[in-house]
Amino acid sequence: MDFSSFFTSLGTSFIIFVVLMLLFAWLSSKQGNAVVYYPNRILKGLEPWEGGSRTRNPLAWIKEALSSSEQDVINMSGVDTAVYFVFLSTVLGILVLSGIVLLPVLLPVAATDSGIKKHANTTSNETFSELDKLSMANIEEKSPRLWAFLIATYWVSVVTYFLSWKAYKHVSALRANALMSPEVKPEQFAVLVRDLPDVTQGQTRKEQVDSYFKSIYPDSFYRSMVVTNNKEVDKIWGELEGCKKKLARAEAIYAESKKKGSSEGTRPTNKTGFLGLCGKKVDSIEYYNGKIKELTQKLEAEQKVTLREKQQGSALVFFTSRVSAALAAQSLHAQMVDRWTVLEAPEPRQLVWSNLKIKFFDRIIRQYIVYIVVFLTIFFFMIPIGIISAFTTLENLRKLLPFLKPIVEQDAIKTVLEAYLPQLALIIFLALLPKLLLFLSKTEGIPSGSHVVRAASGKYFYFIVLNVFIGVTVGGTLFSTLKTIEKDPGSIFNLLAKSLPGNATFFVTFVALKFFVDYGLELSRIVPLIIYHLKRKYLYKNEAELKQAWFPGELSYATRVPDDMLIISVVLCYSVIAPVIIPFGVLYFALGWLILRNQALKVYVPSYESYGRMWPHMHTRIIGALLLYQATMLGFFGVNKFYYTPILIPLPILSLVFFYVCRHKFYNAFCHTALEVASQELKETPHMEQIFKSYIPPSLSSEKSSEKSSEKQEDENFEDALSQVSRTGSLV
């Protein structure tokens, strides 16, 4: 890629970003769009444009984002979001401190050498000769100038150690402060118990759980809730809720017809057959009222059957004290590992109820099967990604598809294709993967939604690093030099090392495309805005449906964190080889911090709170990226025949030692709640019955006319059913 294609890519990406920013400034000031651009504030009862006309300034959002505190983020989006910004700030700091030293030192050292002229036949010279002059590719073998790059390798590592240690301490304090809150949180008074042993004859599951925990915690045990199979009751409940929504829609349509037409209006109708396309035509309001009555009776009957007859081998146990719950969650309760497994209870909204029944050894088997499937997925995805990286270079397109030669030879088309084709193909290809990884993570038997997200995030990270970073680098290089390798197989390592600086250009444009276009679309919210207005005009008729249309969802850590990790892995690995990539990494994370800060304060609504449990996984991946960088530099210096390369050998060892120390110092506090944290006083006495009922799924809640009778009915149901409470399927 020559400079014209390189700057065409950057320039057009920047223009797209500016256009999207202007669209955001214009569209977000319209009253009718407030629910798309300020849903988080609206849901919290705040005015969308706090401060009146001043906040309608096109750049006001930048000032608000920069002036917001960490506590503001916690108040609006929770601790997990604040921890994500600690990650962005840490990575940004690593790149800024690295760039301050590397750019003014290494660029002149590389630019004033003449290594490329002496290696005129290398692959990188053919494709990236102009940009290679600013990288290690322009340094001669065995040159004393390599000392500057070796010292720089140590500098980047030391900066990473210092800032990641500082961040770990900060996040640990954030988590402790959140858990010490005087507010009552139901999950702090409950534990999840899995792998219950078989019930002895004459004993119920409820009696088994109660007697076991009463004997161990006689003073603080409150009540147990045995998990049941709710598949059938959830199905009925889902049908009932669907009918209620359709009834509300039909009534809204009927009310609207009264306003537009005669005072009597036109009653809506529907067909009762498949998808409403065939069958008997009926009055919608009467039909759905009848269905609701029928399903309500069916639901009440199924609730009793479920609570009595569908108990499973897991339970939730409630304590009157946070300390007792924390102590129970980190204690060994049974002699055998596959019995009475006790864990901290997730939030009620997080529980994956269908996974709670899965036994200990079944979970292990599932885990290994999933690991094998993920390994095969990574391995076989390497093939199409390698093909993409090979086919989407113009040089290879000319060779393999000669009929395209007249087209790609045109200057305008050539410039656009070189600037965008490989990056766009890769981004589209990667968009197909996350749902598969979320499904596989859930299949492992993980009990909480946040844990599923963390597991999927880890899988996605390994996938994109191995396939995108290594796959593109190795695939593109080997494909384009296949004939040379056939003649001299021993040249493969030399060719690969010499090609690394050239591949940096691909990743520079890849990063630029992501932060300009992706963040531009993120800020402007063009797609959600269009979808909302289409649904508002043609599909949705009442307030509940409209809220569903504009509800923003969450930050999607399962894909966002691995994408960020790919960028930091790439930028770290090329930071010394081709320092010109560092400013683009800084722009990516700086722009990401700014735009996502705005989205966290005004747009996204978290679906769970894990109090920063994602951080140890983030830290592990940062150290993983650092190890990959250090291994890359070891190989690169070795191929360049630098005699002092062994000086770098201590670096990977230092990284492993650093990781070991961090894990042993901080990690346990993220797995469990420290007793000194749990022992802090509450501002009010916890209402244990409310805590207990917060874990009852909607499908098992009684549908009664008054709150008092509803509570009485629920108590009767659960006690009569031996408290075999389940929420197995309602949130699945």
C-alpha distance (Angstrom), angle and dihedral (degrees) to the residues before:
residue distance angle dihedral
M1 . . .
D2 3.79 . .
F3 3.78 125.9 .
S4 3.82 93.5 -97.1
S5 3.82 92.3 58.0
F6 3.78 91.2 42.1
F7 3.79 94.2 53.2
T8 3.81 91.6 40.3
S9 3.79 88.3 58.9
L10 3.80 93.5 47.6
G11 3.80 94.2 42.2
T12 3.77 96.9 49.8
S13 3.81 91.5 44.1
F14 3.80 89.5 52.1
I15 3.81 92.2 48.3
I16 3.82 90.3 51.3
F17 3.80 89.1 50.8
V18 3.81 93.0 50.2
V19 3.82 91.4 48.9
L20 3.80 90.8 50.1
M21 3.82 90.8 48.4
L22 3.81 90.9 52.3
L23 3.79 89.9 48.7
F24 3.79 89.4 51.8
A25 3.80 92.2 50.0
W26 3.81 91.0 51.2
L27 3.81 100.8 39.0
S28 3.81 97.0 42.4
S29 3.81 90.8 58.0
K30 3.82 92.4 60.8
Q31 3.80 114.6 99.9
G32 3.80 92.8 -139.9
N33 3.81 91.2 58.2
A34 3.81 96.9 50.6
V35 3.82 93.0 102.5
V36 3.82 89.7 58.1
Y37 3.81 98.0 46.3
Y38 3.84 101.3 31.8
P39 3.83 107.4 27.3
N40 3.80 95.2 132.1
R41 3.80 92.0 55.4
I42 3.81 92.1 44.8
L43 3.82 92.6 50.6
K44 3.81 89.2 52.0
G45 3.80 91.5 51.8
L46 3.81 95.3 -108.2
E47 3.78 128.0 134.4
P48 3.83 112.1 -99.9
W49 3.82 93.3 -133.1
E50 3.76 104.6 37.7
G51 3.78 109.6 -165.9
G52 3.79 97.2 31.5
S53 3.81 121.0 -118.4
R54 3.80 94.5 -1.6
T55 3.79 91.7 69.8
R56 3.81 89.6 52.7
N57 3.79 89.2 71.1
P58 3.84 106.7 119.1
L59 3.80 90.9 -121.4
A60 3.80 97.8 37.9
W61 3.80 91.6 102.4
I62 3.82 90.0 62.2
K63 3.80 92.0 54.7
E64 3.81 91.4 46.3
A65 3.80 92.5 49.9
L66 3.80 93.4 47.6
S67 3.80 94.1 46.3
S68 3.82 95.4 46.6
S69 3.79 117.1 107.7
E70 3.77 129.7 -138.2
Q71 3.80 88.7 -106.8
D72 3.81 89.4 56.0
V73 3.81 89.4 56.5
I74 3.82 91.4 47.8
N75 3.80 91.5 49.5
M76 3.80 93.2 50.1
S77 3.82 103.3 33.5
G78 3.79 109.4 8.8
V79 3.79 138.4 -114.7
D80 3.80 95.3 -61.9
T81 3.79 90.8 61.1
A82 3.81 91.6 47.1
V83 3.81 88.9 52.1
Y84 3.80 90.0 51.7
F85 3.81 88.9 56.5
V86 3.80 89.7 49.9
F87 3.81 86.1 56.6
L88 3.82 92.3 49.6
S89 3.82 91.6 47.1
T90 3.81 92.0 48.1
V91 3.78 94.5 50.5
L92 3.79 91.1 43.8
G93 3.81 89.5 52.1
I94 3.82 91.5 50.0
L95 3.80 91.6 53.3
V96 3.81 95.3 43.0
L97 3.83 94.5 49.7
S98 3.81 90.4 44.0
G99 3.80 92.3 48.6
I100 3.81 93.7 48.9
V101 3.82 88.3 64.9
L102 3.80 103.7 27.1
L103 3.81 101.3 48.3
P104 3.84 99.9 52.8
V105 3.81 92.8 39.0
L106 3.80 107.4 37.5
L107 3.81 101.8 36.5
P108 3.85 94.6 60.7
V109 3.81 90.3 42.7
A110 3.81 91.3 53.7
A111 3.81 97.8 38.7
T112 3.81 94.4 53.1
D113 3.82 95.8 53.0
S114 3.81 126.0 84.4
G115 3.80 105.7 -142.7
I116 3.81 94.7 127.4
K117 3.79 93.8 57.2
K118 3.79 90.0 55.6
H119 3.81 92.4 49.6
A120 3.77 99.7 46.1
N121 3.78 93.0 149.7
T122 3.83 97.2 57.8
T123 3.78 121.0 115.6
S124 3.78 94.3 -120.4
N125 3.79 90.6 55.7
E126 3.79 91.1 58.1
T127 3.78 95.6 52.7
F128 3.80 110.8 19.0
S129 3.81 105.1 24.1
E130 3.81 96.8 134.5
L131 3.79 96.1 49.3
D132 3.79 93.2 39.3
K133 3.79 88.9 69.6
L134 3.81 87.9 72.6
S135 3.79 94.0 52.2
M136 3.79 141.7 63.5
A137 3.80 88.2 -88.3
N138 3.81 86.6 80.6
I139 3.82 92.7 56.4
E140 3.78 116.3 97.0
E141 3.79 120.3 -123.6
K142 3.83 114.6 -89.4
S143 3.82 89.7 9.4
P144 3.83 117.1 157.9
R145 3.83 85.7 -133.0
L146 3.81 87.2 77.0
W147 3.80 87.4 76.2
A148 3.81 89.0 74.4
F149 3.80 90.7 55.0
L150 3.80 92.6 45.9
I151 3.82 92.4 52.8
A152 3.81 88.9 46.0
T153 3.81 88.9 55.8
Y154 3.80 89.1 58.8
W155 3.79 92.0 45.8
V156 3.82 93.6 55.9
S157 3.82 90.3 48.4
V158 3.81 94.5 49.8
V159 3.81 92.0 48.3
T160 3.81 89.8 51.3
Y161 3.82 92.3 50.2
F162 3.79 93.1 49.3
L163 3.81 98.8 46.5
S164 3.81 96.7 40.2
W165 3.84 90.5 50.9
K166 3.80 90.2 49.9
A167 3.81 90.7 48.3
Y168 3.82 92.9 49.0
K169 3.81 90.2 55.0
H170 3.79 91.6 47.8
V171 3.82 94.7 49.0
S172 3.80 90.7 46.4
A173 3.80 88.9 55.5
L174 3.82 91.2 46.6
R175 3.80 91.0 53.4
A176 3.81 93.0 47.1
N177 3.81 92.5 49.4
A178 3.79 91.5 50.3
L179 3.80 93.2 48.9
M180 3.82 91.4 46.9
S181 3.79 90.4 57.4
P182 3.83 113.1 132.4
E183 3.82 88.1 -134.5
V184 3.80 115.4 106.8
K185 3.80 112.0 -112.4
P186 3.83 115.5 -173.6
E187 3.82 94.5 -143.9
Q188 3.81 90.7 60.3
F189 3.81 90.9 63.5
A190 3.80 97.6 47.5
V191 3.80 140.3 65.8
L192 3.77 130.4 -161.5
V193 3.81 114.6 -127.0
R194 3.81 118.0 -161.6
D195 3.81 134.0 174.9
L196 3.80 96.8 39.9
P197 3.83 111.4 -172.5
D198 3.79 121.1 -119.2
V199 3.78 115.1 -73.2
T200 3.80 115.7 -107.7
Q201 3.78 118.5 -121.4
G202 3.80 113.6 -80.5
Q203 3.80 93.2 19.3
T204 3.78 127.8 102.3
R205 3.78 124.5 -140.0
K206 3.81 89.7 -112.7
E207 3.80 91.9 53.0
Q208 3.80 91.0 46.9
V209 3.83 93.6 54.3
D210 3.81 94.9 40.7
S211 3.79 95.6 49.3
Y212 3.81 92.6 46.0
F213 3.82 95.8 52.9
K214 3.81 95.4 36.1
S215 3.78 89.3 58.6
I216 3.82 92.0 51.7
Y217 3.82 99.5 36.5
P218 3.82 104.8 25.4
D219 3.81 95.3 160.6
S220 3.80 102.7 42.4
F221 3.83 106.2 30.4
Y222 3.81 109.5 113.2
R223 3.79 112.6 170.0
S224 3.79 143.8 -36.5
M225 3.78 132.2 -130.7
V226 3.78 115.7 -157.7
V227 3.78 116.0 -147.5
T228 3.80 117.7 -121.2
N229 3.78 136.3 -172.7
N230 3.80 104.8 -93.0
K231 3.78 98.6 175.6
E232 3.80 95.5 115.2
V233 3.79 96.8 38.3
D234 3.79 90.7 48.7
K235 3.79 90.2 51.9
I236 3.81 91.5 53.7
W237 3.80 92.0 43.5
G238 3.82 90.3 51.0
E239 3.80 90.8 52.0
L240 3.82 90.4 48.4
E241 3.81 92.8 50.7
G242 3.80 89.9 47.2
C243 3.80 90.7 53.4
K244 3.81 91.0 48.9
K245 3.81 90.4 53.5
K246 3.80 91.7 47.7
L247 3.80 90.7 48.8
A248 3.80 91.0 50.9
R249 3.79 89.3 49.5
A250 3.81 92.5 48.8
E251 3.80 91.3 49.6
A252 3.82 90.5 49.3
I253 3.80 91.0 51.1
Y254 3.81 90.3 48.2
A255 3.81 92.0 49.5
E256 3.80 90.6 48.6
S257 3.81 91.1 51.2
K258 3.81 89.7 55.5
K259 3.80 90.3 56.2
K260 3.79 95.3 47.1
G261 3.81 100.8 37.9
S262 3.79 136.6 15.6
S263 3.79 122.6 -19.4
E264 3.83 89.8 -106.4
G265 3.79 92.7 54.1
T266 3.81 128.1 -163.2
R267 3.78 117.1 -71.4
P268 3.83 111.0 -134.8
T269 3.79 119.9 -118.9
N270 3.78 136.1 -163.1
K271 3.79 140.0 -175.6
T272 3.79 118.4 -111.3
G273 3.80 97.8 -145.0
F274 3.81 133.0 89.8
L275 3.83 110.9 -28.1
G276 3.81 88.8 -19.8
L277 3.80 90.3 -72.3
C278 3.79 98.5 110.9
G279 3.80 141.5 15.5
K280 3.79 133.9 62.0
K281 3.79 118.2 -15.2
V282 3.82 111.7 -126.8
D283 3.79 140.8 172.5
S284 3.81 103.7 -90.0
I285 3.82 97.5 -145.7
E286 3.80 94.3 49.1
Y287 3.79 92.4 41.4
Y288 3.81 95.9 51.9
N289 3.79 93.1 42.9
G290 3.79 87.9 55.9
K291 3.80 92.3 46.3
I292 3.81 91.4 49.8
K293 3.80 91.8 52.5
E294 3.81 91.2 47.7
L295 3.80 94.7 46.6
T296 3.82 93.1 45.6
Q297 3.79 90.9 58.2
K298 3.80 90.7 44.8
L299 3.82 90.8 49.0
E300 3.82 93.7 51.7
A301 3.79 91.3 51.0
E302 3.80 92.7 47.5
Q303 3.82 91.5 48.0
K304 3.80 90.4 59.4
V305 3.80 92.3 46.7
T306 3.82 91.2 48.1
L307 3.79 94.8 48.8
R308 3.80 93.5 47.3
E309 3.77 104.9 36.2
K310 3.79 110.6 22.8
Q311 3.81 103.9 62.0
Q312 3.79 116.7 148.3
G313 3.78 137.8 -161.4
S314 3.80 99.7 -86.1
A315 3.79 137.5 66.5
L316 3.77 146.5 179.8
V317 3.79 115.3 -120.8
F318 3.81 121.8 -160.2
F319 3.80 128.2 -152.1
T320 3.78 131.6 -166.7
S321 3.81 91.0 -134.0
R322 3.82 132.6 57.1
V323 3.80 89.7 -144.9
S324 3.82 92.5 55.9
A325 3.81 91.7 49.5
A326 3.82 91.9 48.1
L327 3.80 91.1 46.7
A328 3.81 92.2 49.3
A329 3.80 92.5 48.9
Q330 3.81 93.5 57.2
S331 3.81 99.7 38.2
L332 3.80 130.1 95.8
H333 3.80 105.4 -119.6
A334 3.81 103.5 176.3
Q335 3.77 135.3 41.2
M336 3.81 91.0 -131.1
V337 3.79 119.3 63.8
D338 3.81 93.8 -137.9
R339 3.81 95.7 58.7
W340 3.80 133.1 74.6
T341 3.80 96.6 0.1
V342 3.82 105.7 -173.0
L343 3.81 122.3 -163.3
E344 3.78 137.2 168.4
A345 3.79 108.2 -85.5
P346 3.80 115.0 -115.7
E347 3.77 120.9 -134.4
P348 3.82 112.9 -72.1
R349 3.81 90.5 -110.3
Q350 3.80 91.9 52.9
L351 3.78 102.1 55.1
V352 3.79 116.7 114.2
W353 3.79 94.0 -151.5
S354 3.79 97.3 -172.8
N355 3.83 89.5 61.7
L356 3.81 97.2 52.5
K357 3.80 94.5 80.5
I358 3.83 94.1 56.2
K359 3.80 111.4 112.6
F360 3.80 126.6 -125.7
F361 3.81 99.7 -102.8
D362 3.80 91.7 39.1
R363 3.80 88.1 57.6
I364 3.79 91.4 51.4
I365 3.82 91.8 49.6
R366 3.80 91.3 47.4
Q367 3.79 90.3 49.2
Y368 3.79 93.6 54.2
I369 3.79 91.9 45.3
V370 3.80 90.1 52.1
Y371 3.81 90.9 48.3
I372 3.79 89.9 53.2
V373 3.80 91.6 48.3
V374 3.82 90.9 48.8
F375 3.80 90.9 48.5
L376 3.80 90.9 51.5
T377 3.80 90.3 45.9
I378 3.80 91.1 52.9
F379 3.79 91.9 45.4
F380 3.79 96.6 48.0
F381 3.78 93.6 41.7
M382 3.80 86.7 58.6
I383 3.79 88.1 69.8
P384 3.84 98.7 57.8
I385 3.80 92.2 38.8
G386 3.79 90.1 51.2
I387 3.79 88.6 49.9
I388 3.81 90.8 48.8
S389 3.80 92.3 50.6
A390 3.80 90.1 48.2
F391 3.78 99.4 43.8
T392 3.77 97.0 42.1
T393 3.79 95.5 62.5
L394 3.80 111.3 94.4
E395 3.77 92.9 -133.1
N396 3.80 91.7 57.7
L397 3.80 93.2 42.6
R398 3.78 89.5 57.2
K399 3.80 92.3 50.4
L400 3.80 99.4 42.6
L401 3.82 99.7 35.1
P402 3.82 105.5 34.4
F403 3.83 93.2 172.6
L404 3.83 88.4 68.5
K405 3.80 92.6 57.3
P406 3.85 96.1 94.1
I407 3.81 89.5 51.9
V408 3.80 100.0 45.3
E409 3.80 91.9 44.5
Q410 3.82 90.7 68.7
D411 3.80 107.8 102.0
A412 3.80 97.9 -133.0
I413 3.81 94.7 47.7
K414 3.80 91.8 42.0
T415 3.80 91.7 54.0
V416 3.81 94.0 49.0
L417 3.82 93.9 45.0
E418 3.79 93.2 49.0
A419 3.78 91.1 47.1
Y420 3.80 99.8 48.6
L421 3.80 117.0 6.7
P422 3.83 101.0 85.6
Q423 3.79 94.4 40.7
L424 3.81 95.8 46.8
A425 3.79 92.2 46.9
L426 3.79 90.8 52.0
I427 3.82 95.3 46.3
I428 3.82 92.7 49.8
F429 3.80 91.0 46.8
L430 3.81 92.3 52.5
A431 3.81 93.0 50.1
L432 3.81 90.0 71.8
L433 3.81 97.1 63.0
P434 3.86 114.3 63.5
K435 3.82 98.8 75.4
L436 3.80 90.9 54.7
L437 3.81 91.7 52.4
L438 3.82 92.4 47.7
F439 3.80 89.6 51.7
L440 3.81 92.1 48.7
S441 3.81 91.9 48.6
K442 3.78 91.4 51.2
T443 3.80 90.0 48.8
E444 3.82 89.6 61.7
G445 3.81 89.2 74.5
I446 3.81 97.2 -107.5
P447 3.83 109.7 169.0
S448 3.82 102.3 -146.2
G449 3.78 136.8 51.4
S450 3.80 94.9 -131.3
H451 3.81 90.5 53.1
V452 3.81 89.8 50.6
V453 3.81 88.8 53.4
R454 3.81 91.7 49.5
A455 3.80 91.8 48.9
A456 3.81 92.7 48.0
S457 3.79 90.1 46.7
G458 3.81 91.1 55.3
K459 3.80 92.6 49.3
Y460 3.78 91.3 47.9
F461 3.80 91.3 49.9
Y462 3.80 93.4 54.4
F463 3.77 90.2 44.7
I464 3.79 96.9 52.7
V465 3.81 94.7 41.3
L466 3.79 94.2 49.1
N467 3.79 96.6 38.8
V468 3.78 105.1 30.4
F469 3.78 103.2 33.1
I470 3.80 101.5 29.9
G471 3.82 94.8 26.1
V472 3.80 95.4 52.6
T473 3.80 93.5 42.1
V474 3.80 96.5 46.9
G475 3.82 96.6 32.5
G476 3.77 96.5 50.9
T477 3.80 93.4 43.7
L478 3.80 98.3 46.8
F479 3.80 94.3 44.1
S480 3.78 94.4 52.4
T481 3.84 93.6 46.3
L482 3.79 99.5 40.2
K483 3.81 94.9 120.0
T484 3.79 92.0 50.6
I485 3.79 90.9 50.8
E486 3.82 91.0 49.6
K487 3.79 90.0 56.9
D488 3.79 95.2 42.3
P489 3.85 114.4 16.9
G490 3.80 90.5 -179.3
S491 3.79 90.2 66.1
I492 3.82 93.9 69.4
F493 3.82 95.5 94.7
N494 3.78 93.6 44.4
L495 3.81 91.5 49.3
L496 3.79 92.1 47.1
A497 3.79 93.5 50.6
K498 3.78 92.7 46.9
S499 3.80 90.7 49.4
L500 3.81 96.3 53.9
P501 3.84 95.1 83.7
G502 3.81 90.4 50.1
N503 3.79 91.7 52.7
A504 3.80 88.3 55.4
T505 3.80 87.4 74.9
F506 3.80 90.5 59.2
F507 3.79 90.5 52.3
V508 3.82 93.6 44.6
T509 3.81 89.8 57.6
F510 3.82 90.1 41.0
V511 3.83 90.7 54.6
A512 3.81 92.2 43.9
L513 3.80 91.7 50.8
K514 3.79 90.9 49.8
F515 3.79 98.3 48.3
F516 3.80 97.5 40.1
V517 3.81 99.8 40.1
D518 3.82 100.9 26.9
Y519 3.78 94.9 45.4
G520 3.79 91.0 41.0
L521 3.80 90.1 56.1
E522 3.81 89.8 43.2
L523 3.80 92.6 55.3
S524 3.81 97.9 40.1
R525 3.84 93.9 45.3
I526 3.80 88.9 -157.3
V527 3.81 95.0 157.2
P528 3.85 96.5 49.2
L529 3.82 89.1 44.6
I530 3.81 93.4 53.7
I531 3.81 92.5 45.0
Y532 3.82 91.4 48.9
H533 3.80 94.7 51.6
L534 3.80 93.1 44.8
K535 3.80 91.3 51.4
R536 3.80 91.6 43.8
K537 3.79 92.9 52.5
Y538 3.79 102.2 38.7
L539 3.81 111.2 17.1
Y540 3.79 118.2 23.9
K541 3.80 122.9 65.0
N542 3.82 108.4 172.4
E543 3.79 138.9 47.1
A544 3.82 95.4 -101.0
E545 3.80 91.1 54.2
L546 3.79 91.9 46.0
K547 3.80 91.0 51.4
Q548 3.79 88.9 51.9
A549 3.82 88.4 52.1
W550 3.80 95.5 54.1
F551 3.80 101.1 31.6
P552 3.83 102.4 124.1
G553 3.80 104.6 -151.7
E554 3.80 122.9 -149.4
L555 3.81 138.9 -56.1
S556 3.84 92.3 -89.8
Y557 3.80 99.6 -130.4
A558 3.82 91.4 -176.7
T559 3.81 90.1 75.5
R560 3.80 104.7 15.5
V561 3.82 96.6 60.0
P562 3.85 95.0 47.9
D563 3.81 90.3 47.5
D564 3.80 89.0 53.8
M565 3.80 89.7 46.1
L566 3.80 90.5 53.9
I567 3.79 90.1 54.3
I568 3.81 94.1 48.6
S569 3.83 90.4 46.1
V570 3.80 91.7 51.9
V571 3.80 95.1 43.3
L572 3.81 93.2 47.0
C573 3.79 93.1 48.0
Y574 3.80 92.5 50.5
S575 3.82 97.3 34.0
V576 3.80 93.5 99.0
I577 3.81 99.2 25.6
A578 3.83 92.8 52.3
P579 3.84 109.9 6.7
V580 3.81 91.4 -175.8
I581 3.81 87.0 82.7
I582 3.83 92.9 66.0
P583 3.85 97.3 77.4
F584 3.80 89.3 52.9
G585 3.78 91.0 51.4
V586 3.81 89.4 49.3
L587 3.81 90.5 50.6
Y588 3.81 91.5 49.0
F589 3.80 94.8 53.9
A590 3.82 96.0 36.1
L591 3.79 92.2 51.1
G592 3.79 90.1 42.6
W593 3.81 91.5 52.0
L594 3.80 91.9 49.7
I595 3.81 99.4 44.6
L596 3.79 96.5 39.2
R597 3.80 89.6 47.7
N598 3.79 87.6 59.8
Q599 3.81 91.3 46.1
A600 3.82 92.7 48.4
L601 3.81 92.1 51.0
K602 3.81 96.8 43.6
V603 3.79 113.2 13.8
Y604 3.79 122.8 27.3
V605 3.80 123.8 69.1
P606 3.83 115.4 -158.3
S607 3.80 115.9 -125.7
Y608 3.80 93.6 -155.4
E609 3.81 143.6 9.6
S610 3.80 120.2 -137.4
Y611 3.84 96.1 165.6
G612 3.79 95.8 -118.9
R613 3.80 100.3 -44.5
M614 3.79 89.3 142.8
W615 3.82 91.4 66.8
P616 3.85 99.4 80.1
H617 3.81 87.4 53.3
M618 3.80 90.9 49.4
H619 3.80 91.1 48.8
T620 3.81 92.0 48.6
R621 3.81 90.7 52.9
I622 3.80 91.9 48.0
I623 3.81 89.3 54.8
G624 3.82 88.8 44.3
A625 3.80 89.7 54.4
L626 3.81 89.1 48.0
L627 3.82 91.4 52.0
L628 3.80 90.2 49.5
Y629 3.80 88.9 50.9
Q630 3.80 92.4 49.5
A631 3.82 92.5 47.9
T632 3.82 89.5 48.9
M633 3.80 91.4 52.2
L634 3.80 92.4 47.3
G635 3.79 90.1 53.8
F636 3.78 93.8 43.4
F637 3.80 94.7 50.8
G638 3.79 89.6 45.2
V639 3.79 93.4 53.6
N640 3.81 88.8 48.0
K641 3.82 87.3 58.1
F642 3.78 94.1 -124.2
Y643 3.81 106.9 170.0
Y644 3.81 94.3 -146.9
T645 3.80 96.4 54.7
P646 3.88 91.7 114.6
I647 3.81 87.1 70.2
L648 3.82 85.8 77.3
I649 3.81 94.3 56.6
P650 3.85 94.1 88.9
L651 3.83 90.8 58.8
P652 3.84 98.9 75.9
I653 3.82 88.5 43.4
L654 3.82 90.5 52.0
S655 3.81 90.0 49.3
L656 3.81 92.0 52.5
V657 3.80 91.4 47.3
F658 3.81 90.3 48.2
F659 3.81 90.9 50.5
Y660 3.82 91.0 48.1
V661 3.82 92.3 51.3
C662 3.82 93.2 47.1
R663 3.79 92.5 48.1
H664 3.79 94.0 50.4
K665 3.80 94.1 43.5
F666 3.81 100.7 44.9
Y667 3.80 113.2 10.5
N668 3.82 100.7 80.4
A669 3.80 91.1 59.7
F670 3.82 88.0 59.3
C671 3.81 93.1 50.0
H672 3.79 95.1 47.5
T673 3.78 138.8 17.8
A674 3.80 110.9 -105.6
L675 3.80 112.4 -121.4
E676 3.81 91.9 -128.7
V677 3.80 87.0 57.8
A678 3.82 95.0 45.9
S679 3.81 91.9 48.3
Q680 3.80 94.5 67.2
E681 3.79 114.6 117.6
L682 3.79 122.9 -100.2
K683 3.78 121.4 -133.0
E684 3.81 90.6 -129.6
T685 3.79 139.1 18.5
P686 3.81 109.0 -92.0
H687 3.80 116.4 -110.8
M688 3.79 97.1 -130.7
E689 3.79 96.0 -168.2
Q690 3.81 90.7 55.9
I691 3.79 89.6 48.8
F692 3.80 89.8 50.6
K693 3.80 93.7 47.9
S694 3.81 93.0 47.7
Y695 3.81 86.3 72.6
I696 3.81 94.5 52.9
P697 3.82 107.7 105.0
P698 3.82 119.4 -127.4
S699 3.80 91.4 -112.0
L700 3.83 90.3 63.7
S701 3.80 97.3 43.6
S702 3.81 115.7 107.5
E703 3.80 117.9 -113.6
K704 3.80 100.9 -138.0
S705 3.76 130.6 152.9
S706 3.78 97.8 -121.8
E707 3.79 130.3 42.1
K708 3.80 92.3 -129.5
S709 3.79 94.7 52.6
S710 3.81 89.7 43.7
E711 3.81 92.0 55.6
K712 3.81 91.0 46.5
Q713 3.80 91.7 49.9
E714 3.81 92.3 48.8
D715 3.80 91.8 51.0
E716 3.80 90.8 49.1
N717 3.79 91.7 48.7
F718 3.78 95.4 49.3
E719 3.76 96.5 42.4
D720 3.78 93.5 43.4
A721 3.79 89.1 49.2
L722 3.79 90.3 51.8
S723 3.82 88.6 -106.1
Q724 3.78 91.7 -72.9
V725 3.75 89.3 160.5
S726 3.76 117.1 175.0
R727 3.69 138.8 178.3
T728 3.72 95.3 177.2
G729 3.74 101.9 138.2
S730 3.76 109.5 15.3
L731 3.77 96.6 89.4
V732 3.78 98.6 32.5
